[in-house]
Structures are given as structure tokens and as C-alpha cells.
């Protein structure tokens, strides 16, 4: 099976010993019969991701997906592909659609970095949240499915799926502010006044409500696979930032597109009365109905927090570009993204 995402020859900085991978798969992947071909997905800026085409028992040609740590010196606590593997494996059968995991390799000597392999889910990766070319009914259905899957994730019983120790319980927002402020400072290349204002503001205004659920950390349309022909989500991808945390941070992050006015992530400029997109208020209300909430308080804070975190992430991507270790050639654009996101966040709360 294949997803409709662009693949390219493996970038020079991400090449690895494919013969070593072939030998490893022969020993560890049940049914593997060789004829390995490797291409790299063109999207993604953190953990390089590759499409593996290979022969399986019975003469079947199959596509799998490999995600690995990037090369070079890495920021502490980042790029933990073993955590991705763990959460995806744990969510199988919960009602949260995820790919089937096949194996995890923690031996750096195989291809140079830790990696895992999972099934390749057939479907569409829709990176443009305006959903061009679709009918209003299709846009409405896809957004409703995205909302439903997020609610399902936040209702998962962490103890029942063996993830009660997947992160700390409580004070997620405070810890995240401290973490991303530190990582921003570690990767800082330019002065961003809005970030300097945001960090103390967010620290001083954390809402009292403090639930704990599984959170994805990067839940957006571009990290979902939509059914090949139907307007519904069939897989959630890119779990690198997942942990135990505050569900409203996921919800606010998922709503950031309502505040960006340019595609692919933003659709604030769209006429929601005719496009089929739900309003932000309707989207939040649908989530509340699915999770048993009466309302969401302090939503602007969570929006600003999400933008702050995005700004810190963008700064890290740009620093990796300067260091020559970024997974995407578009990483150079992250310098402007860091500033723009910080300024938008500050405009929401100032």
C-alpha cells in the first residue's frame, strides 16, 4: 500500500547503509524476502522518514515506512523514535486509528541511528487545510472526523493501554513552557522580542485546571491520513511530541489554522459560511460534546501557548538548518516562522 505523499531519492545527508538494513530486516522482519528499495518522504523536518519497498513471503510486494533519528548532535529529549513506537503500538485497537508497528531497532550500528518500521497506510495526506477542490460537505466531514479522532485519543484510559508512565501526571503546561523556553534559548540565533515577553506571561498565567490524558503534541491535518475516497481519518502519524499532558493544548494547537491566514496550515482567510469548514467555536463545541465538557475556559491562553511552542520548534528547525542536519530543505524558512508565530501569540494575549 502507498500514501499519496511525495517521495524522493534519499538526501545525501540522510543516506545510510542500505545493505546493513537489508541484513537486519532479513533477521528480524517476519516474511521478509529482500529486493529492498528505499526512498525518502519529502515532508518532515524532525525525524527523517523513508518508504521501504520490499518483497515478502508469497511473492507479495509491500511498502513499509521507516522513521529514524536524524544524524548529528541532537537536543536533549528530542527525536525519541522509541517513544513514537511505544505509543503507536499501545493505541492499536483503542479506536484511535494508527499504523501497525512492525519492529523497533535501538542498535545504532545498523544504520547509524535508532529507527522503527511500521505498515504504510493507504490514503491521502492533505497538507493544505483549505482543502482545495473538495465540496463543502467533504470539508465538513474531514474536519468532523479529525475532531472525533482527537476526542477519542483524549478519552483513552492510559492505565488500560500501559501508558500510565508515558509522562508525568499534572503540571504539563508549566513543564512545557519551561522545556520550550530552554530549547528556544539553546537554539536561539536572533532576538525575538515577542518571545521574551511571552515566556514570563505564559508562566504567570497558567490556568488552574490540570487534567492528564495522552496528547499527540502535533495534531493537525497534515499529520493525518485520510481514506483514499471517503472523508474520514484512517491513521494518525508523527507521534514524536506525544506524552501525557493537558488535552486542551492539543485542541488549541489543532485550531491554530483559524488564526493563520495563508495556506497550507492556515485558513483564516476562507469564507467559512460557504467553504464547509466549521467555525472555531463550532469545532470546539463538537470536541466538548464528544469529551463531556460543558465549555473550554481560557482558550486564548492555550492558543498563545501553542503558538509559543511552535515558535520554539521553528527556531530549533532553523538552527538545525544552520548546522546542516535538518531533514527538510525548507527548514531555512523557519527563521521567519519563529518570529511570526511568537508575534501572533503575543497579539492574542497582549
C-alpha positions as CSV (number, residue, x, y, z in Angstrom):
1,X,0.0,0.0,0.0
2,X,1.1,3.6,-0.5
3,X,0.2,7.0,0.7
4,X,-0.2,10.0,-1.6
5,X,2.9,11.8,-0.2
6,X,5.9,12.8,-2.3
7,X,9.0,10.6,-2.1
8,X,12.4,11.4,-3.4
9,X,15.8,9.7,-3.6
10,X,17.4,9.7,-0.2
11,X,19.0,13.1,0.5
12,X,22.9,12.9,0.8
13,X,22.9,14.0,4.5
14,X,20.4,11.2,5.3
15,X,21.9,8.3,3.4
16,X,22.6,5.2,5.4
17,X,23.9,1.7,4.8
18,X,21.0,0.1,3.0
19,X,22.8,-3.3,2.8
20,X,23.1,-3.3,6.6
21,X,19.3,-2.5,6.8
22,X,18.6,-5.4,4.4
23,X,20.6,-7.8,6.6
24,X,18.8,-6.6,9.7
25,X,15.3,-7.0,8.1
26,X,16.2,-10.5,6.9
27,X,16.9,-11.4,10.5
28,X,14.1,-9.5,12.2
29,X,11.1,-8.9,9.9
30,X,8.9,-11.9,9.6
31,X,8.3,-12.9,5.9
32,X,11.0,-10.6,4.5
33,X,12.4,-11.8,1.2
34,X,14.6,-8.9,0.1
35,X,14.7,-6.7,-3.0
36,X,14.8,-3.6,-0.7
37,X,14.3,-0.2,-2.3
38,X,14.5,3.0,-0.2
39,X,13.1,6.4,-0.9
40,X,12.7,9.4,1.4
41,X,9.5,11.3,2.1
42,X,9.9,14.9,1.1
43,X,8.0,16.3,4.0
44,X,9.1,16.5,7.6
45,X,11.8,18.4,9.4
46,X,12.5,16.4,12.5
47,X,12.7,12.6,12.2
48,X,13.7,11.6,8.6
49,X,11.1,9.2,7.2
50,X,11.6,6.7,4.4
51,X,9.4,4.5,2.2
52,X,10.7,0.9,2.1
53,X,9.5,-1.2,-0.9
54,X,10.3,-4.9,-0.4
55,X,9.4,-8.5,-1.3
56,X,7.5,-10.5,1.3
57,X,6.7,-14.2,1.5
58,X,4.4,-15.4,-1.2
59,X,5.8,-13.0,-3.7
60,X,3.9,-10.0,-2.4
61,X,5.5,-6.6,-2.9
62,X,4.8,-4.4,0.1
63,X,5.5,-0.8,1.3
64,X,6.6,-0.1,4.8
65,X,7.7,3.1,6.5
66,X,10.9,3.6,8.5
67,X,11.4,6.6,10.8
68,X,14.7,7.3,12.4
69,X,16.6,9.8,14.4
70,X,18.4,12.5,12.4
71,X,22.2,12.5,12.2
72,X,24.4,14.9,14.2
73,X,24.3,16.3,17.7
74,X,20.7,16.3,19.0
75,X,18.9,18.4,21.5
76,X,18.3,16.5,24.7
77,X,14.8,14.8,24.9
78,X,14.1,15.3,21.2
79,X,13.8,12.7,18.4
80,X,12.8,9.9,20.6
81,X,11.6,7.5,18.0
82,X,11.3,4.7,20.6
83,X,8.6,6.7,22.3
84,X,6.8,7.0,19.0
85,X,6.9,3.3,18.5
86,X,5.6,2.7,22.0
87,X,2.6,4.9,21.8
88,X,1.6,3.8,18.3
89,X,1.8,0.2,19.4
90,X,-0.2,0.9,22.6
91,X,-3.0,2.6,20.8
92,X,-3.7,-0.3,18.4
93,X,-7.3,-1.4,19.0
94,X,-8.3,1.6,21.0
95,X,-10.4,3.3,18.4
96,X,-7.6,5.8,17.6
97,X,-6.5,4.9,14.1
98,X,-2.7,4.3,13.9
99,X,-0.4,2.3,11.6
100,X,0.5,-1.2,12.7
101,X,4.1,-1.2,14.0
102,X,6.5,-4.0,12.9
103,X,9.8,-3.6,14.7
104,X,12.0,-1.2,16.7
105,X,15.8,-1.2,16.4
106,X,17.7,0.5,19.2
107,X,21.1,-0.6,17.9
108,X,22.8,2.5,16.3
109,X,25.3,0.3,14.5
110,X,22.7,-1.0,12.0
111,X,22.1,2.3,10.1
112,X,23.7,4.9,12.3
113,X,20.6,5.9,14.4
114,X,17.7,4.2,16.2
115,X,14.7,3.5,14.0
116,X,11.4,1.8,13.8
117,X,9.3,0.2,11.0
118,X,5.5,0.4,10.6
119,X,2.9,-0.5,8.0
120,X,2.3,2.0,5.2
121,X,-1.4,3.1,5.4
122,X,-3.2,3.7,2.1
123,X,-4.8,7.1,1.9
124,X,-4.4,10.8,1.3
125,X,-2.2,13.2,3.2
126,X,-3.9,16.6,2.9
127,X,-1.4,19.2,3.8
128,X,-3.5,22.2,2.7
129,X,-6.1,22.9,5.4
130,X,-8.2,24.9,2.9
131,X,-8.9,21.5,1.2
132,X,-8.9,22.9,-2.4
133,X,-11.0,21.0,-4.9
134,X,-13.4,19.5,-2.3
135,X,-17.0,20.1,-1.8
136,X,-18.2,21.9,1.4
137,X,-19.7,18.6,2.6
138,X,-16.4,16.9,2.2
139,X,-14.5,19.6,4.1
140,X,-17.1,19.5,6.9
141,X,-16.8,15.7,7.1
142,X,-13.0,15.6,7.2
143,X,-12.9,18.3,9.9
144,X,-15.5,16.4,11.9
145,X,-13.5,13.2,11.6
146,X,-10.4,15.0,12.7
147,X,-12.3,16.3,15.7
148,X,-13.7,12.9,16.5
149,X,-10.3,11.2,16.4
150,X,-8.8,13.8,18.8
151,X,-11.6,13.3,21.2
152,X,-11.1,9.5,21.0
153,X,-7.4,10.0,21.8
154,X,-8.1,12.1,24.9
155,X,-10.6,9.5,26.2
156,X,-8.1,6.6,26.1
157,X,-7.6,5.0,29.5
158,X,-3.8,5.4,29.9
159,X,-3.5,2.6,32.5
160,X,-5.5,0.2,30.4
161,X,-3.1,0.6,27.4
162,X,0.0,0.5,29.5
163,X,0.9,4.2,29.2
164,X,0.5,5.4,32.8
165,X,4.2,6.0,32.9
166,X,4.4,7.6,29.4
167,X,4.8,11.0,31.0
168,X,4.3,12.9,34.3
169,X,0.9,13.5,35.6
170,X,-0.1,17.1,36.2
171,X,1.6,20.5,35.6
172,X,2.0,19.7,31.9
173,X,1.7,23.3,30.8
174,X,4.3,24.6,33.3
175,X,6.7,21.9,32.3
176,X,6.2,22.5,28.6
177,X,6.7,26.3,29.0
178,X,10.0,25.6,30.8
179,X,11.1,23.0,28.3
180,X,10.4,25.0,25.1
181,X,11.8,28.2,26.7
182,X,15.0,26.3,27.4
183,X,15.1,24.7,23.9
184,X,14.4,28.1,22.4
185,X,17.4,29.6,24.3
186,X,19.6,26.7,23.3
187,X,18.9,27.2,19.6
188,X,18.5,31.0,19.5
189,X,20.0,32.8,16.6
190,X,18.2,36.2,16.7
191,X,16.5,38.3,19.3
192,X,12.7,37.9,19.1
193,X,11.1,40.5,21.4
194,X,7.7,38.7,21.4
195,X,9.3,35.5,22.8
196,X,11.0,37.5,25.5
197,X,7.5,38.8,26.5
198,X,5.6,35.5,26.0
199,X,7.7,33.4,28.3
200,X,7.1,35.3,31.6
201,X,3.5,36.0,30.6
202,X,2.6,32.4,30.0
203,X,4.5,31.3,33.1
204,X,2.5,33.7,35.3
205,X,-1.0,32.9,33.8
206,X,-1.3,29.1,33.6
207,X,-5.0,28.1,34.2
208,X,-5.7,26.1,37.3
209,X,-7.5,23.2,35.5
210,X,-5.0,20.4,35.2
211,X,-6.3,17.1,33.7
212,X,-4.0,14.4,32.3
213,X,-4.6,12.5,29.1
214,X,-2.5,11.2,26.2
215,X,-1.6,14.2,24.0
216,X,-0.3,14.0,20.5
217,X,1.6,17.3,20.5
218,X,1.4,18.0,16.8
219,X,-2.2,17.1,16.0
220,X,-3.1,18.7,12.6
221,X,-4.5,17.8,9.3
222,X,-1.1,17.2,7.7
223,X,-0.2,14.6,10.2
224,X,-3.3,12.5,9.4
225,X,-4.0,10.0,6.6
226,X,-7.5,10.4,5.1
227,X,-9.2,7.4,3.5
228,X,-8.4,7.2,-0.3
229,X,-12.0,8.1,-1.3
230,X,-14.0,8.8,1.9
231,X,-13.8,11.9,4.0
232,X,-12.6,10.2,7.2
233,X,-9.3,9.8,9.1
234,X,-7.7,6.4,8.9
235,X,-4.4,7.0,10.6
236,X,-2.6,9.5,12.9
237,X,1.1,10.0,12.2
238,X,4.1,11.7,13.7
239,X,3.9,11.0,17.5
240,X,7.3,12.4,18.3
241,X,5.9,15.1,20.7
242,X,3.3,12.8,22.3
243,X,3.2,12.4,26.1
244,X,0.8,12.6,29.0
245,X,-0.4,16.1,29.2
246,X,-3.2,18.6,29.1
247,X,-5.8,17.8,26.4
248,X,-6.7,21.5,25.8
249,X,-3.2,22.1,24.5
250,X,-3.9,19.6,21.7
251,X,-7.2,21.1,21.0
252,X,-5.9,24.7,20.8
253,X,-3.0,23.6,18.6
254,X,-5.4,21.8,16.3
255,X,-7.3,25.2,16.0
256,X,-4.2,27.3,15.1
257,X,-5.3,27.2,11.4
258,X,-8.2,29.5,12.3
259,X,-5.6,32.2,13.1
260,X,-3.2,31.8,10.2
261,X,-4.4,33.5,7.0
262,X,-2.3,31.7,4.5
263,X,-2.2,28.0,3.3
264,X,-1.2,25.3,3.8
265,X,-1.7,25.4,7.5
266,X,-3.9,28.5,7.8
267,X,-7.4,29.1,6.5
268,X,-8.4,32.2,8.5
269,X,-9.0,34.0,5.1
270,X,-11.5,31.4,4.0
271,X,-15.3,32.2,3.9
272,X,-16.4,29.6,6.4
273,X,-20.0,30.3,5.6
274,X,-19.5,28.8,2.2
275,X,-16.4,26.7,2.4
276,X,-17.8,23.9,4.6
277,X,-15.2,24.4,7.4
278,X,-16.8,24.6,10.8
279,X,-16.2,27.8,12.7
280,X,-13.7,27.6,15.5
281,X,-16.5,27.9,18.1
282,X,-18.4,25.1,16.4
283,X,-15.2,22.9,16.3
284,X,-14.5,23.5,19.9
285,X,-18.2,22.8,20.8
286,X,-18.1,19.5,18.9
287,X,-15.0,18.4,20.8
288,X,-16.7,19.4,24.1
289,X,-19.7,17.3,23.2
290,X,-17.6,14.3,22.5
291,X,-15.5,14.6,25.6
292,X,-18.3,15.5,28.1
293,X,-17.1,19.1,28.6
294,X,-19.6,21.9,29.0
295,X,-17.1,24.5,27.7
296,X,-13.5,25.5,27.4
297,X,-12.2,28.2,29.6
298,X,-9.0,30.3,28.9
299,X,-8.9,29.1,25.3
300,X,-6.9,32.2,24.2
301,X,-4.1,31.2,26.7
302,X,-3.9,27.7,25.1
303,X,-3.8,29.2,21.7
304,X,-0.9,31.5,22.7
305,X,0.9,28.7,24.4
306,X,0.6,26.5,21.2
307,X,2.0,29.4,19.1
308,X,4.8,29.9,21.5
309,X,5.7,26.2,21.3
310,X,5.5,26.4,17.5
311,X,7.9,29.3,17.5
312,X,10.4,27.4,19.7
313,X,10.1,24.4,17.4
314,X,10.7,26.6,14.3
315,X,13.7,28.1,15.9
316,X,15.1,24.7,16.5
317,X,14.5,23.6,12.9
318,X,16.3,26.8,11.7
319,X,19.2,26.1,14.0
320,X,19.5,22.5,12.6
321,X,19.4,24.1,9.1
322,X,22.4,26.2,10.0
323,X,24.1,23.1,11.4
324,X,23.4,21.1,8.3
325,X,21.3,18.4,10.0
326,X,17.7,19.5,9.2
327,X,15.6,16.8,7.5
328,X,13.8,19.2,5.1
329,X,15.4,21.6,2.6
330,X,12.6,24.1,3.5
331,X,14.0,24.4,7.0
332,X,15.6,27.8,6.1
333,X,12.1,29.3,6.2
334,X,11.8,28.6,9.9
335,X,13.7,31.7,10.8
336,X,10.8,33.9,9.8
337,X,8.2,31.4,11.1
338,X,9.6,31.5,14.6
339,X,9.2,35.3,14.7
340,X,5.8,35.4,13.1
341,X,4.4,32.7,15.4
342,X,5.7,34.5,18.5
343,X,4.3,37.8,17.4
344,X,0.9,36.3,16.7
345,X,0.9,34.6,20.1
346,X,1.7,37.9,21.8
347,X,-1.0,39.7,19.8
348,X,-3.6,37.3,21.2
349,X,-2.8,38.0,24.9
350,X,-1.4,41.5,25.0
